[in-house]
């Protein structure tokens, strides 16, 4: 079963849009937002120390299980079209197996 891992730069609404588009495809077995496990530590000497990091869109990591390679390719096509149409940044990191 192919598993797609991807990162979306956008708002929470953008992620909901993307998950709705993917859920509308036949055969999608699972779509899940993966928590960011990497700690983000501010450097006390940085010029941005103490500034809010919620300005602008955030990044969201998703993991999608498709039943076969052709459905995985369809997911990629749908997400690339959504990225163009809605001004999102979508980065694919595939591990199909």
N, C-alpha and C positions, 0 to 999 in steps of 0.2 A: 504494500500500500504506500503510494507516494506521500511524503510529508513535506509541505512547503513551510518554510520559516521566512518571515518577512518583517521589515520595519517600516512603519508609516510615520511620516512627519506631518502632523495635522492635529486638529482639535478632537475632542471626544465625539463631537457630532460627525466628523469625517470618518472616524473609526466605526461608528454605528452604521453609517452609510455603506462603508466597505463590507462590514459583516453581513448586512442585509443583502447586498448584491451577491455575495458568495453563497449565503444560505439559500438564495433563490435558484441556484444551480442544482440540477438533479444529481444525487449520489454523494454529496458532501457529507462526510461522516462526522467531522468535528471541526469546529473553529473556536479557538480559545486565545484570549489575550494573556500573554505570559508576563509575569511580574518582572520588573527590572531588579535583578539581584546584585547588581554592581553598586557598591557604595560610592556616593559622590561627595568627596571631601573638598571643602573650600581651602585654598591656600591663604593663610592669614596675611601674607604679604602681597596678595594679588590686588590689582586695581579694582577688581570687581567683587572683592570680599564684602559680604554682607548685603549685596544687592539681591533683589528678588529674581528668582530664576523662572518665574511663571509668565514672563513677557513673551508673547508669541506662542506658536503651536508647540506641542510637546511631541515626543516620540513614543510610539506604541509598538510593541512586538507581538505578532500574531503567529500562531501555529495552526496549520490547516491540514487535515487528513482527507485525501481524495481516494476514491476506490481504484483508480487506474491512471496511467500516464496521460491518456487523452483528456480526462477530466482535469488533471493538474494543469495541463496546457491551457485548457479553457479558463481556469481560474486566473492564470497569469495574464491571459488576453483581457479578461474582464477588468482586472485590477490596473493594467496598463492604460486601458481606455478611461477608467475612472480617474486615474492620476492626471491624465491630460485634460479631461473635462472639468475637474474640480481643483486643479492646481495643487495636487498632493505630490509628495515625494515618496515613492515606494521602492524599497530596496529588497531584492529577493536574495535569500540565502538558502539554496535548496539542498536537501539531503533526502534523496528519494530512495526509500528502501523499506 
